[in-house]
Amino acid sequence: MLRRTCIVLISLLSSLSALATPMQNLTLLGQHPDPEAVVQEVQRRVNVSMSRRQTQEVSQSDQSSSCVTGNPIDDCWRCDPNWEADRQRLADCAIGFGQYALGGKGGQIYVVTDSSDHDAVTPRPGTLRYAVIQSDPLWIVFATNMLIKLSQELIFNSYKTLDGRGANVHIVGGGCITLQYISNVIIHNIHVHHCVQSGEANVRSSPTHYGWRTLSDGDGISIFGSRDIWIDHCSLSHCKDGLIDAVMGSTGITISNNFFSHHDEVMLLGHSDSYVPDSGMQVTIAFNHFGEELVQRMPRCRRGYIHVVNNDFTRWEMYAIGGSGSPTINSQGNRYTAPSNRNAKEVTKRVDTDEKKWRDWNWRSEGDILVNGAFFIASGESVEVLYEKAYSVEPKSAALIDQLTINAGVLGGSGNNLGTWRTERSGGGYGFGDDYSENMLSGSPSSFALSSTLLPPLFLLFSFLLLYLNPIFL
C-alpha cells in the first residue's frame, strides 16, 4: 500500500510541476529585451504629442486643438468625435511596457446589462462575471451606470477589455479584480474601491473550470503571473490591501492616467526579494495622479525594471517610491511634493537594506521637480551607462505635469448617484462598511449570450486519489 501510495503522489507532484512551468513561462513573452529602448519610445511619443499641441495652439483654424492635451494616450483617441463607433481603437493607444496588451481587440462587443453578482460558479448571462470568464476575446461595455458589488474575486480570462467609457461604473466588494496566469487585458475608465477579502468558496475562472479559492488579500487589482496588462483612467481607493499589486513574474504592464487616493499601501511590484522570476518584471507608470491621503508604496518594488514618468505625487506620509532586492527605478519628469513632516521628505526608501548593498542599485532621477523639501537619493555605480539610451530623447519637463495629468482617473466627472462610502483608514487600506445606499437598478439580462460548459475538471483527480489512497480499494 505504501509503495503504491508513494508512486501515485510522485506522479501527481510531477503533473503539478509540469503545469507550473508553462505558467511561469507565460510571462517571458511579455519581457522586452531592451527596456531602455521602451523608455526612449515613451519619451518620443510624449514629445510628439506635446509638439502637436503647441503647434495647434498657434493655429486657431484647427478646431480639434482644444482636445489635444499633449498626453499621447488621450490624444490617440479622444480627439475623434466618433470614438464610440470605434471603441477598439483604444487598444492601439497604450505606451510603455504594456503597449502590446490587445485586450479584447478583434472580439465581439459584450454589453453588461445586469449589475448583480449572486453566483460566482454559474454567473448569469448579462453580468460582468459571465463576460470576463469567457474563452474568446471580448470588448466589454456597460449599458448604463452600475454599482457592481462582487460576492467573490472577479477572475478574468485572457483577451478581455473592460471599457467603462460612457457609463459610471463602480466595482466594490469581495476580491476585487484578479488576473492570474493570463495575458492581454485592458481595464479602462472604471472606479475600483472598497475591496475586501473574500474566498473560502468556489469561483469560476473559465467556461470549463471553477475551483476553491482561499482567502484573498483584498487588492483592488491583483496581477499574478500575467503579462501584457494595461490599466488606464481608473480611480482606485479604500481597499483592504493594495490598490494594484503585480507579483509572481508578471511583466509587460502599463499603469497610466489613474487617480489614486485614500489608501496606505498603494502599489506592490514584486513577490519577494528572493523570487528570481520577478527580475524580468517590466512596468511603466505614467501620467498618474497620486492624490490625497496616501501613505506609501507608489510603488514598492522588488527586482525588475520600473519606469516612473510624468506623474504627479501630491504628498505622502512615509515615502513615495520604495524597494528591495535591487530593482532598477528610472524616475523621469515627475513632480514630488513632500509632506510637512520633516522626517518624511525623502521620496525614496530602500526597505530593510544596508547602504553597502543599495548604493549599487540603479535608481535614477532625471528632470523631476522636488517640492516642499522633497529629495530623491539616487544610486548606482554605472547609472550614466545604464540610462544612456533613455537620455537620447529628453523627458518632458515636470513643469507640464498639470497638463499631462489633468484628466487622470475616470473620465466624465465625479458626480454620481451610486451612494456614499466611508473614508476611515483601516489595515492596509481603508475600512469598508455596508453603509451606503443604492439608487441604481440592475438591468435585465443581456440578449448577448455566449454558450458555456460547466465541467468540474477536478472530479477525476479526486476520484483518482480516493481510489488509490483509500485502503478499502487496495
Stockholm file with secondary structure:
# STOCKHOLM 1.0

chainA/1-474         MLRRTCIVLISLLSSLSALATPMQNLTLLGQHPDPEAVVQEVQRRVNVSMSRRQTQEVSQSDQSSSCVTGNPIDDCWRCDPNWEADRQRLADCAIGFGQYALGGKGGQIYVVTDSSDHDAVTPRPGTLRYAVIQSDPLWIVFATNMLIKLSQELIFNSYKTLDGRGANVHIVGGGCITLQYISNVIIHNIHVHHCVQSGEANVRSSPTHYGWRTLSDGDGISIFGSRDIWIDHCSLSHCKDGLIDAVMGSTGITISNNFFSHHDEVMLLGHSDSYVPDSGMQVTIAFNHFGEELVQRMPRCRRGYIHVVNNDFTRWEMYAIGGSGSPTINSQGNRYTAPSNRNAKEVTKRVDTDEKKWRDWNWRSEGDILVNGAFFIASGESVEVLYEKAYSVEPKSAALIDQLTINAGVLGGSGNNLGTWRTERSGGGYGFGDDYSENMLSGSPSSFALSSTLLPPLFLLFSFLLLYLNPIFL
#=GR chainA/1-474 SS CHHHHHHHHHHHHHHHHHHHHHHHHGGGGGCCSCHHHHHHHHHHHHHHHHHHHHHHHHCTTCGGGGGCCSCHHHHHHTTCTTGGGGGGGGGGCCCGGGTTCCTTTTSEEEEECBCCCCCSSSCCTTBHHHHHTCSSCEEEEESSCEEEEESSCEECCSSEEEECTTSCEEEEEESCEEEESCEEEEEESCEEEEEECCCSEEEEEETTEEEEECCCCCCSEEEESCEEEEEESCEEECCSSCSEEEETTCEEEEEESCEEESEEECEEECSCTTCGGGGGCEEEEESCEECTTEEECSSEEESSEEEEESCEEECCSSCSEEEESCCEEEEESCEEECCSCGGGCBSEEETTCCHHHHTTSCEEEESCEEETTCBCCCBCTTHHHHTTTGGGSCCCCGGGHHHHHTTCSSTTCSCCSSCCCCCCEETTEECCCSCCCCCCCCCCCCSCCCCCCCCCTHHHHHHHHHHHHSGGGC
#=GC SS_cons         CHHHHHHHHHHHHHHHHHHHHHHHHGGGGGCCSCHHHHHHHHHHHHHHHHHHHHHHHHCTTCGGGGGCCSCHHHHHHTTCTTGGGGGGGGGGCCCGGGTTCCTTTTSEEEEECBCCCCCSSSCCTTBHHHHHTCSSCEEEEESSCEEEEESSCEECCSSEEEECTTSCEEEEEESCEEEESCEEEEEESCEEEEEECCCSEEEEEETTEEEEECCCCCCSEEEESCEEEEEESCEEECCSSCSEEEETTCEEEEEESCEEESEEECEEECSCTTCGGGGGCEEEEESCEECTTEEECSSEEESSEEEEESCEEECCSSCSEEEESCCEEEEESCEEECCSCGGGCBSEEETTCCHHHHTTSCEEEESCEEETTCBCCCBCTTHHHHTTTGGGSCCCCGGGHHHHHTTCSSTTCSCCSSCCCCCCEETTEECCCSCCCCCCCCCCCCSCCCCCCCCCTHHHHHHHHHHHHSGGGC
//
